Amino acid sequence: MEKAIAVAKLKHLRIAPRKVRLVIGLIRGSKVEDAVVQLENSKKSAARPVLKLLNSAVANSKHNHEMKVETHERQPQGKEV
């Protein structure tokens, strides 16, 4: 049985990809609750759109795959965040 993957993409963000990747690197591989706390306390300008994207991915996984929040781990890929 394959793992269900929820996808959320962020397009047309007017922040440099390098700056976004820096914020994503902070939360990569962490649990959702830890990632949310990290993003809420970050001073980086890219943290707000990434937090919004993370919340969207969690909502997608709840609705489309009927997953629980406790089982989520964040693994963003590239600028498609």
MIGUDO-767794 format. One line per field, with one value per residue: residue in one letter; residue number from 0; z, y, x of N, C-alpha, C, O in turn. Coordinates in pm, whole numbers, plus 50000, padded with zeros to 5 digits. Layout:
<rs>
residuo A,... $
num NUM,... $
n.w Z,... $
n.v Y,... $
n.u X,... $
ca.w Z,... $
ca.v Y,... $
ca.u X,... $
c.w Z,... $
c.v Y,... $
c.u X,... $
o.w Z,... $
o.v Y,... $
o.u X,... $
</rs>
This chain:
<rs>
residuo M,E,K,A,I,A,V,A,K,L,K,H,L,R,I,A,P,R,K,V,R,L,V,I,G,L,I,R,G,S,K,V,E,D,A,V,V,Q,L,E,N,S,K,K,S,A,A,R,P,V,L,K,L,L,N,S,A,V,A,N,S,K,H,N,H,E,M,K,V,E,T,H,E,R,Q,P,Q,G,K,E,V $
num 0,1,2,3,4,5,6,7,8,9,10,11,12,13,14,15,16,17,18,19,20,21,22,23,24,25,26,27,28,29,30,31,32,33,34,35,36,37,38,39,40,41,42,43,44,45,46,47,48,49,50,51,52,53,54,55,56,57,58,59,60,61,62,63,64,65,66,67,68,69,70,71,72,73,74,75,76,77,78,79,80 $
n.w 50000,49908,50032,50100,49940,49985,49788,49748,49577,49525,49339,49147,49342,49469,49573,49609,49495,49637,49892,49974,49976,50188,50411,50385,50424,50697,50800,50677,50682,50941,51192,51147,51347,51472,51257,51205,51437,51412,51175,51245,51430,51288,51140,50878,50556,50378,50532,50597,50351,50313,50542,50499,50274,50383,50563,50375,50243,50451,50491,50242,50256,50464,50360,50100,50130,50372,50599,50920,51124,51291,51157,50961,50783,50682,50360,50146,49799,49604,49427,49398,49614 $
n.v 49882,50216,50531,50797,51103,51443,51725,52057,52353,52650,52928,53200,53355,53633,53628,53561,53244,53125,53238,53137,52863,52856,52898,52676,52474,52483,52357,52114,51770,51773,51740,51839,52009,52105,52236,52440,52596,52674,52826,53028,53169,53265,53522,53567,53683,53503,53314,53345,53299,53031,52907,52940,52779,52531,52491,52467,52230,52048,52067,51973,51707,51610,51633,51508,51264,51168,51170,51182,51455,51395,51211,51340,51454,51703,51752,51937,52026,52185,52495,52461,52505 $
n.u 50084,50062,50181,49958,49963,49937,49900,49997,50032,50216,50190,50322,50453,50609,50872,51215,51332,51544,51525,51281,51334,51513,51350,51182,51364,51398,51174,51153,51086,50993,50732,50389,50280,50513,50630,50447,50468,50735,50724,50543,50690,50900,51099,51132,51030,50919,50800,50529,50371,50452,50355,50082,50058,50130,49918,49716,49792,49759,49483,49397,49485,49331,49072,49077,49216,49145,49313,49477,49591,49804,49959,50095,50380,50605,50720,50836,50892,51117,51042,50778,50614 $
ca.w 50000,49898,50119,50037,49938,49958,49714,49743,49504,49538,49214,49135,49465,49432,49663,49543,49530,49738,50022,50009,50009,50320,50508,50372,50484,50842,50840,50601,50760,51076,51203,51111,51461,51490,51143,51223,51542,51354,51078,51314,51503,51197,51099,50734,50484,50308,50629,50593,50241,50333,50644,50432,50189,50471,50609,50260,50221,50558,50461,50127,50296,50545,50276,49988,50168,50506,50688,51046,51132,51364,51069,50857,50787,50576,50269,50028,49690,49516,49433,49389,49749 $
ca.v 50000,50338,50642,50901,51229,51561,51821,52196,52429,52795,52987,53346,53418,53731,53621,53483,53101,53094,53278,53043,52736,52871,52877,52538,52390,52481,52270,51988,51648,51786,51718,51958,52100,52170,52325,52557,52678,52730,52929,53140,53245,53306,53662,53571,53723,53387,53224,53358,53220,52888,52863,52931,52661,52415,52474,52420,52089,51970,52064,51883,51568,51573,51623,51416,51133,51136,51144,51255,51551,51335,51129,51422,51507,51801,51726,52020,52004,52297,52616,52423,52506 $
ca.u 50000,50140,50142,49879,50036,49856,49981,49954,50133,50209,50237,50330,50502,50710,50987,51319,51328,51645,51472,51174,51399,51573,51242,51137,51468,51378,51063,51155,51096,50938,50588,50311,50269,50643,50652,50362,50530,50858,50688,50479,50791,51007,51095,51151,50909,50864,50737,50382,50315,50480,50260,49953,50067,50129,49780,49639,49826,49695,49340,49380,49502,49215,48953,49091,49270,49092,49426,49477,49701,49915,50040,50157,50516,50620,50831,50817,50985,51148,50961,50638,50561 $
c.w 50000,49998,50039,50049,49903,49895,49722,49676,49521,49412,49225,49265,49428,49538,49595,49589,49638,49878,50068,50050,50147,50429,50504,50434,50635,50885,50770,50694,50900,51075,51181,51226,51484,51378,51157,51327,51487,51259,51144,51386,51416,51156,50947,50663,50412,50402,50620,50475,50256,50439,50583,50343,50271,50522,50496,50233,50328,50532,50343,50169,50383,50455,50171,50028,50305,50602,50815,51051,51199,51272,50964,50887,50667,50492,50141,49923,49608,49535,49422,49527,49759 $
c.v 50124,50442,50742,51032,51341,51666,51958,52274,52578,52855,53139,53416,53511,53742,53530,53337,53063,53127,53184,52909,52740,52845,52732,52442,52380,52379,52135,51869,51657,51759,51849,52058,52177,52270,52453,52650,52747,52845,53051,53227,53293,53452,53677,53605,53606,53293,53229,53282,53070,52831,52846,52807,52533,52386,52423,52272,52000,51958,51971,51738,51520,51545,51513,51275,51087,51096,51225,51345,51488,51256,51209,51453,51597,51767,51807,51994,52130,52419,52585,52418,52597 $
c.u 50089,50090,50060,49955,49940,49947,49916,50066,50107,50271,50237,50366,50617,50819,51088,51315,51429,51596,51362,51233,51464,51469,51195,51238,51454,51273,51064,51175,51038,50788,50515,50305,50400,50670,50570,50422,50655,50825,50624,50580,50906,50989,51111,51020,50843,50790,50584,50321,50339,50386,50121,49948,50062,49988,49690,49666,49763,49546,49311,49390,49386,49094,48965,49133,49224,49203,49409,49600,49823,50008,50115,50303,50530,50739,50810,50923,50998,51060,50814,50575,50445 $
o.w 50082,50041,49922,50156,49801,49943,49705,49716,49529,49384,49302,49296,49363,49586,49531,49707,49720,49973,50187,50147,50216,50527,50609,50491,50695,50993,50803,50774,50971,50969,51195,51205,51511,51402,51125,51307,51514,51262,51102,51402,51466,51140,50895,50705,50388,50356,50635,50497,50215,50426,50613,50336,50232,50523,50520,50203,50297,50548,50344,50123,50375,50474,50154,49966,50349,50678,50818,50990,51166,51306,50886,51002,50561,50545,50039,49954,49548,49645,49435,49552,49867 $
o.v 50136,50441,50768,51067,51335,51692,51972,52263,52624,52836,53198,53523,53468,53851,53432,53309,52976,53053,53153,52849,52638,52777,52671,52339,52281,52321,52049,51866,51556,51755,51957,52178,52297,52377,52561,52771,52865,52949,53164,53347,53354,53499,53788,53562,53608,53201,53127,53206,52990,52717,52750,52738,52437,52272,52344,52197,51890,51851,51899,51654,51404,51447,51433,51178,50978,51000,51324,51314,51525,51236,51152,51475,51570,51753,51751,51945,52176,52444,52675,52333,52610 $
o.u 50180,49975,50090,50004,49871,50057,49795,50182,49993,50389,50161,50314,50712,50851,51050,51296,51401,51622,51352,51189,51469,51498,51172,51199,51495,51283,50982,51269,51035,50725,50573,50324,50399,50727,50617,50426,50678,50891,50647,50558,51001,50876,51105,50913,50722,50723,50518,50227,50255,50341,50051,49846,49996,49943,49599,49573,49718,49488,49211,49312,49346,49022,48873,49090,49260,49189,49335,49702,49936,50125,50191,50342,50474,50850,50771,51031,50900,51009,50731,50490,50387 $
</rs>
